[in-house]
């Protein structure tokens, strides 16, 4: 199942990068627990859409991926230029690079739980300093 889970996860990332948020029903249950808060799939899609609005060139790059029976652990890498405030950080026009460490629990081949930690300190440091 782990190989299949990797394929499903990579297809999910492709949907995000293709801005095909209407396809999330293929990958995410109707209700999903995101960082211990239960939200609807629509709210989950709106959260991603808002990130894309704030950072139009947002691209999800799988940097490290580990799968288990029903769990995916991933280090996503971002190299982008925020155009609007993101995670409480005002845009400066500078490109920033940062990681998101995210764990997913799947049930019946779709995401039912997400734990996400974004390295906002890296974004803040790069927005503040010349690199």
TORDOMAR-774683 format. One line per field, with one value per atom (N, C-alpha, C): x, y, z; atom name; residue in one letter; residue number from 1. Coordinates in nm, 3 decimals, padded with zeros to 5 digits. Example, Ala and Ser with C-alpha at 12.3 -4.5 7.8 and 13.67 -1.06 7.14 Angstrom:
xx = c(01.319,01.230,01.320,01.285,01.367,01.290)
yy = c(-00.569,-00.450,-00.330,-00.225,-00.106,00.003)
zz = c(00.780,00.780,00.780,00.708,00.714,00.787)
dodren = c(N,CA,C,N,CA,C)
drengu = c(A,A,A,S,S,S)
gufi = c(1,1,1,2,2,2)
//
This chain:
xx = c(00.083,00.000,00.086,00.206,00.288,00.322,00.352,00.380,00.261,00.141,00.019,-00.003,00.026,00.009,00.101,00.222,00.313,00.256,00.202,00.142,00.024,-00.061,-00.176,-00.128,-00.028,00.021,00.082,00.161,00.222,00.115,00.008,-00.103,-00.173,-00.185,-00.241,-00.155,-00.024,00.067,00.056,00.045,00.027,-00.102,-00.209,-00.335,-00.317,-00.245,-00.220,-00.140,-00.035,00.049,-00.024,-00.119,-00.199,-00.319,-00.331,-00.440,-00.576,-00.577,-00.700,-00.764,-00.804,-00.859,-00.995,-01.065,-01.191,-01.170,-01.046,-01.014,-00.984,-00.987,-00.949,-01.041,-01.163,-01.251,-01.192,-01.101,-01.033,-00.927,-00.882,-00.767,-00.796,-00.902,-00.930,-01.073,-01.093,-01.227,-01.310,-01.441,-01.532,-01.500,-01.458,-01.409,-01.265,-01.181,-01.039,-00.998,-00.913,-00.860,-00.726,-00.718,-00.596,-00.539,-00.422,-00.361,-00.463,-00.532,-00.627,-00.757,-00.783,-00.909,-00.983,-01.107,-01.187,-01.244,-01.215,-01.266,-01.322,-01.402,-01.456,-01.351,-01.371,-01.282,-01.285,-01.402,-01.414,-01.328,-01.332,-01.247,-01.099,-01.064,-00.926,-00.883,-00.970,-00.941,-00.929,-01.016,-01.011,-00.882,-00.834,-00.707,-00.592,-00.590,-00.485,-00.500,-00.624,-00.648,-00.601,-00.619,-00.575,-00.422,-00.355,-00.208,-00.162,-00.229,-00.194,-00.223,-00.330,-00.360,-00.248,-00.203,-00.097,00.038,00.059,00.187,00.155,00.131,00.088,00.184,00.314,00.409,00.438,00.349,00.366,00.368,00.472,00.486,00.531,00.459,00.486,00.588,00.708,00.813,00.837,00.821,00.845,00.996,01.047,01.190,01.228,01.142,01.165,01.028,01.014,00.885,00.901,00.826,00.827,00.681,00.652,00.516,00.514,00.405,00.380,00.247,00.189,00.062,-00.047,-00.064,-00.168,-00.119,00.014,00.073,00.173,00.172,00.273,00.341,00.473,00.552,00.628,00.621,00.682,00.746,00.860,00.921,00.900,00.812,00.785,00.877,00.924,01.015,00.948,00.963,00.904,01.012,01.006,01.095,01.003,00.966,00.857,00.870,00.781,00.780,00.642,00.623,00.493,00.458,00.332,00.285,00.194,00.143,00.057,00.107,00.060,00.101,00.080,00.180,00.176,00.226,00.146,00.181,00.220,00.150,00.176,00.301,00.357,00.481,00.447,00.480,00.452,00.545,00.493,00.578,00.680,00.796,00.902,00.942,00.884,00.924,01.040,01.096,01.208,01.156,01.233,01.206,01.245,01.171,01.202,01.200,01.278,01.276,01.247,01.164,01.131,01.075,01.068,01.017,00.885,00.805,00.688,00.707,00.699,00.705,00.561,00.514,00.373,00.356,00.265,00.228,00.081,00.048,-00.089,-00.128,-00.250,-00.305,-00.413,-00.404,-00.499,-00.596,-00.716,-00.816,-00.884,-00.887,-00.948,-00.889,-00.759,-00.689,-00.703,-00.765,-00.779,-00.735,-00.692,-00.642,-00.757,-00.733,-00.833,-00.775,-00.642,-00.579,-00.448,-00.420,-00.298,-00.236,-00.106,-00.029,00.076,00.075,00.162,00.239,00.368,00.452,00.534,00.511,00.581,00.690,00.807,00.920,00.904,00.812,00.787,00.905,00.988,01.109,01.200,01.212,01.295,01.238,01.105,01.041,01.065,01.044,01.061,01.205,01.302,01.443,01.480,01.432,01.466,01.395,01.275,01.202,01.270,01.333,01.393,01.537,01.608,01.750,01.778,01.887,01.935,02.011,01.983,02.054,02.120)
yy = c(-00.121,00.000,00.125,00.122,00.242,00.299,00.213,00.261,00.333,00.275,00.339,00.473,00.478,00.601,00.710,00.674,00.772,00.826,00.739,00.782,00.876,00.841,00.925,01.061,01.060,01.186,01.273,01.215,01.293,01.347,01.272,01.321,01.438,01.431,01.541,01.666,01.652,01.766,01.823,01.736,01.782,01.864,01.820,01.894,02.032,02.038,02.168,02.259,02.205,02.286,02.326,02.245,02.278,02.365,02.402,02.485,02.420,02.288,02.211,02.178,02.282,02.261,02.194,02.200,02.128,01.977,01.933,01.790,01.736,01.822,01.777,01.668,01.657,01.550,01.412,01.403,01.277,01.243,01.345,01.329,01.356,01.427,01.472,01.435,01.382,01.350,01.478,01.462,01.576,01.659,01.592,01.659,01.617,01.712,01.686,01.757,01.693,01.757,01.817,01.950,02.023,02.085,02.037,02.086,02.089,01.977,01.956,02.035,02.096,02.167,02.098,02.058,01.994,02.100,02.084,02.176,02.093,02.159,02.091,02.091,02.003,02.000,02.136,02.199,02.332,02.434,02.431,02.523,02.494,02.368,02.328,02.385,02.371,02.425,02.577,02.641,02.788,02.833,02.756,02.788,02.783,02.680,02.668,02.779,02.807,02.914,03.048,03.071,03.196,03.205,03.093,03.092,03.126,03.071,03.098,03.244,03.299,03.441,03.528,03.493,03.571,03.551,03.431,03.395,03.330,03.410,03.354,03.253,03.264,03.167,03.051,03.029,02.918,02.786,02.709,02.578,02.479,02.370,02.268,02.170,02.168,02.077,01.974,01.848,01.740,01.724,01.753,01.746,01.613,01.566,01.440,01.378,01.251,01.186,01.045,01.017,00.885,00.842,00.718,00.669,00.544,00.530,00.409,00.352,00.267,00.204,00.305,00.404,00.504,00.645,00.662,00.791,00.834,00.963,01.025,01.132,01.133,01.240,01.306,01.438,01.508,01.638,01.666,01.798,01.863,01.962,02.038,02.158,02.194,02.308,02.412,02.537,02.649,02.751,02.803,02.910,03.005,03.116,03.197,03.342,03.426,03.568,03.607,03.617,03.660,03.801,03.818,03.949,04.015,03.936,03.987,03.928,03.983,03.932,03.781,03.713,03.568,03.531,03.458,03.415,03.535,03.647,03.766,03.843,03.809,03.872,03.954,04.082,04.171,04.139,04.148,04.120,04.231,04.193,04.292,04.290,04.200,04.185,04.088,04.042,03.947,03.805,03.724,03.580,03.522,03.423,03.353,03.203,03.132,02.986,02.937,02.835,02.782,02.642,02.573,02.436,02.431,02.333,02.294,02.146,02.113,01.973,01.933,01.832,01.798,01.647,01.606,01.466,01.453,01.346,01.320,01.179,01.165,01.031,01.012,00.899,00.865,00.759,00.764,00.659,00.635,00.511,00.474,00.554,00.579,00.643,00.794,00.854,01.000,01.056,01.182,01.249,01.274,01.233,01.262,01.349,01.359,01.438,01.495,01.621,01.690,01.759,01.739,01.814,01.891,02.022,02.106,02.205,02.217,02.317,02.386,02.516,02.595,02.676,02.680,02.753,02.902,02.964,03.106,03.192,03.140,03.216,03.238,03.138,03.153,03.260,03.261,03.362,03.501,03.514,03.642,03.691,03.602,03.641,03.687,03.616,03.653,03.780,03.802,03.923,04.045,04.024,04.133,04.163,04.063,04.076,04.059,04.117,04.092,03.959,03.875,03.745,03.738)
zz = c(00.000,00.000,00.000,00.058,00.068,-00.069,-00.167,-00.301,-00.359,-00.339,-00.386,-00.317,-00.188,-00.112,-00.165,-00.202,-00.260,-00.392,-00.475,-00.601,-00.577,-00.483,-00.450,-00.400,-00.312,-00.257,-00.366,-00.453,-00.562,-00.658,-00.679,-00.762,-00.692,-00.560,-00.480,-00.495,-00.483,-00.499,-00.640,-00.740,-00.879,-00.892,-00.825,-00.828,-00.764,-00.652,-00.588,-00.680,-00.739,-00.828,-00.955,-00.998,-01.115,-01.081,-00.952,-00.903,-00.929,-00.927,-00.949,-00.814,-00.743,-00.608,-00.611,-00.725,-00.738,-00.738,-00.763,-00.763,-00.623,-00.521,-00.387,-00.334,-00.387,-00.340,-00.368,-00.465,-00.493,-00.387,-00.315,-00.226,-00.078,-00.049,00.087,00.123,00.244,00.292,00.308,00.317,00.331,00.455,00.562,00.682,00.703,00.734,00.757,00.886,00.964,01.084,01.045,01.053,01.017,01.144,01.186,01.310,01.425,01.442,01.552,01.541,01.426,01.403,01.288,01.313,01.209,01.117,00.986,00.885,00.769,00.688,00.571,00.460,00.365,00.248,00.178,00.174,00.112,00.187,00.318,00.396,00.373,00.361,00.332,00.197,00.096,-00.037,-00.032,00.045,00.057,00.124,00.220,00.287,00.186,00.103,00.001,-00.102,-00.144,-00.241,-00.186,-00.059,00.003,00.003,00.030,00.022,-00.119,-00.219,-00.359,-00.394,-00.340,-00.364,-00.306,-00.187,-00.122,-00.190,-00.245,-00.308,-00.443,-00.547,-00.676,-00.737,-00.710,-00.768,-00.673,-00.577,-00.482,-00.558,-00.535,-00.598,-00.490,-00.479,-00.379,-00.436,-00.379,-00.424,-00.315,-00.349,-00.254,-00.240,-00.120,-00.093,-00.028,00.061,00.131,00.155,00.123,00.134,00.190,00.295,00.358,00.373,00.334,00.349,00.436,00.509,00.587,00.543,00.624,00.586,00.554,00.642,00.620,00.649,00.653,00.688,00.582,00.553,00.467,00.550,00.548,00.609,00.496,00.489,00.378,00.423,00.364,00.375,00.240,00.240,00.119,00.116,-00.002,-00.017,-00.106,-00.066,-00.140,-00.172,-00.293,-00.341,-00.415,-00.351,-00.404,-00.358,-00.410,-00.377,-00.327,-00.196,-00.145,-00.195,-00.238,-00.283,-00.181,-00.088,00.018,00.149,00.260,00.390,00.397,00.450,00.463,00.601,00.677,00.813,00.899,00.879,00.958,00.915,00.801,00.753,00.629,00.635,00.523,00.406,00.283,00.167,00.146,00.095,00.068,-00.079,-00.157,-00.296,-00.313,-00.202,-00.207,-00.221,-00.295,-00.299,-00.164,-00.123,00.002,-00.025,00.052,00.049,00.190,00.198,00.330,00.315,00.428,00.431,00.507,00.469,00.548,00.579,00.705,00.747,00.776,00.704,00.713,00.717,00.803,00.817,00.781,00.711,00.671,00.715,00.764,00.787,00.681,00.613,00.508,00.560,00.508,00.531,00.397,00.356,00.228,00.111,00.117,00.006,-00.002,00.101,00.102,00.237,00.235,00.355,00.453,00.580,00.684,00.796,00.799,00.906,00.855,00.892,00.850,00.972,00.988,01.087,01.009,01.019,00.936,01.022,00.991,01.057,00.948,00.931,00.830,00.900,00.838,00.894,00.869,00.944,00.926,00.970,01.060,01.099,00.979,00.893,00.773,00.681,00.665,00.581,00.640,00.770,00.838,00.826,00.848,00.839,00.699,00.598,00.460,00.417,00.465,00.431,00.494,00.608,00.684,00.638,00.592,00.561,00.414,00.368,00.233,00.235,00.137,00.126,-00.007)
dodren = c(N,CA,C,N,CA,C,N,CA,C,N,CA,C,N,CA,C,N,CA,C,N,CA,C,N,CA,C,N,CA,C,N,CA,C,N,CA,C,N,CA,C,N,CA,C,N,CA,C,N,CA,C,N,CA,C,N,CA,C,N,CA,C,N,CA,C,N,CA,C,N,CA,C,N,CA,C,N,CA,C,N,CA,C,N,CA,C,N,CA,C,N,CA,C,N,CA,C,N,CA,C,N,CA,C,N,CA,C,N,CA,C,N,CA,C,N,CA,C,N,CA,C,N,CA,C,N,CA,C,N,CA,C,N,CA,C,N,CA,C,N,CA,C,N,CA,C,N,CA,C,N,CA,C,N,CA,C,N,CA,C,N,CA,C,N,CA,C,N,CA,C,N,CA,C,N,CA,C,N,CA,C,N,CA,C,N,CA,C,N,CA,C,N,CA,C,N,CA,C,N,CA,C,N,CA,C,N,CA,C,N,CA,C,N,CA,C,N,CA,C,N,CA,C,N,CA,C,N,CA,C,N,CA,C,N,CA,C,N,CA,C,N,CA,C,N,CA,C,N,CA,C,N,CA,C,N,CA,C,N,CA,C,N,CA,C,N,CA,C,N,CA,C,N,CA,C,N,CA,C,N,CA,C,N,CA,C,N,CA,C,N,CA,C,N,CA,C,N,CA,C,N,CA,C,N,CA,C,N,CA,C,N,CA,C,N,CA,C,N,CA,C,N,CA,C,N,CA,C,N,CA,C,N,CA,C,N,CA,C,N,CA,C,N,CA,C,N,CA,C,N,CA,C,N,CA,C,N,CA,C,N,CA,C,N,CA,C,N,CA,C,N,CA,C,N,CA,C,N,CA,C,N,CA,C,N,CA,C,N,CA,C,N,CA,C,N,CA,C,N,CA,C,N,CA,C,N,CA,C,N,CA,C,N,CA,C,N,CA,C,N,CA,C,N,CA,C,N,CA,C,N,CA,C,N,CA,C,N,CA,C,N,CA,C,N,CA,C,N,CA,C,N,CA,C,N,CA,C)
drengu = c(X,X,X,X,X,X,X,X,X,X,X,X,X,X,X,X,X,X,X,X,X,X,X,X,X,X,X,X,X,X,X,X,X,X,X,X,X,X,X,X,X,X,X,X,X,X,X,X,X,X,X,X,X,X,X,X,X,X,X,X,X,X,X,X,X,X,X,X,X,X,X,X,X,X,X,X,X,X,X,X,X,X,X,X,X,X,X,X,X,X,X,X,X,X,X,X,X,X,X,X,X,X,X,X,X,X,X,X,X,X,X,X,X,X,X,X,X,X,X,X,X,X,X,X,X,X,X,X,X,X,X,X,X,X,X,X,X,X,X,X,X,X,X,X,X,X,X,X,X,X,X,X,X,X,X,X,X,X,X,X,X,X,X,X,X,X,X,X,X,X,X,X,X,X,X,X,X,X,X,X,X,X,X,X,X,X,X,X,X,X,X,X,X,X,X,X,X,X,X,X,X,X,X,X,X,X,X,X,X,X,X,X,X,X,X,X,X,X,X,X,X,X,X,X,X,X,X,X,X,X,X,X,X,X,X,X,X,X,X,X,X,X,X,X,X,X,X,X,X,X,X,X,X,X,X,X,X,X,X,X,X,X,X,X,X,X,X,X,X,X,X,X,X,X,X,X,X,X,X,X,X,X,X,X,X,X,X,X,X,X,X,X,X,X,X,X,X,X,X,X,X,X,X,X,X,X,X,X,X,X,X,X,X,X,X,X,X,X,X,X,X,X,X,X,X,X,X,X,X,X,X,X,X,X,X,X,X,X,X,X,X,X,X,X,X,X,X,X,X,X,X,X,X,X,X,X,X,X,X,X,X,X,X,X,X,X,X,X,X,X,X,X,X,X,X,X,X,X,X,X,X,X,X,X,X,X,X,X,X,X,X,X,X)
gufi = c(1,1,1,2,2,2,3,3,3,4,4,4,5,5,5,6,6,6,7,7,7,8,8,8,9,9,9,10,10,10,11,11,11,12,12,12,13,13,13,14,14,14,15,15,15,16,16,16,17,17,17,18,18,18,19,19,19,20,20,20,21,21,21,22,22,22,23,23,23,24,24,24,25,25,25,26,26,26,27,27,27,28,28,28,29,29,29,30,30,30,31,31,31,32,32,32,33,33,33,34,34,34,35,35,35,36,36,36,37,37,37,38,38,38,39,39,39,40,40,40,41,41,41,42,42,42,43,43,43,44,44,44,45,45,45,46,46,46,47,47,47,48,48,48,49,49,49,50,50,50,51,51,51,52,52,52,53,53,53,54,54,54,55,55,55,56,56,56,57,57,57,58,58,58,59,59,59,60,60,60,61,61,61,62,62,62,63,63,63,64,64,64,65,65,65,66,66,66,67,67,67,68,68,68,69,69,69,70,70,70,71,71,71,72,72,72,73,73,73,74,74,74,75,75,75,76,76,76,77,77,77,78,78,78,79,79,79,80,80,80,81,81,81,82,82,82,83,83,83,84,84,84,85,85,85,86,86,86,87,87,87,88,88,88,89,89,89,90,90,90,91,91,91,92,92,92,93,93,93,94,94,94,95,95,95,96,96,96,97,97,97,98,98,98,99,99,99,100,100,100,101,101,101,102,102,102,103,103,103,104,104,104,105,105,105,106,106,106,107,107,107,108,108,108,109,109,109,110,110,110,111,111,111,112,112,112,113,113,113,114,114,114,115,115,115,116,116,116,117,117,117,118,118,118,119,119,119,120,120,120,121,121,121,122,122,122,123,123,123,124,124,124,125,125,125,126,126,126,127,127,127,128,128,128,129,129,129,130,130,130,131,131,131)
//
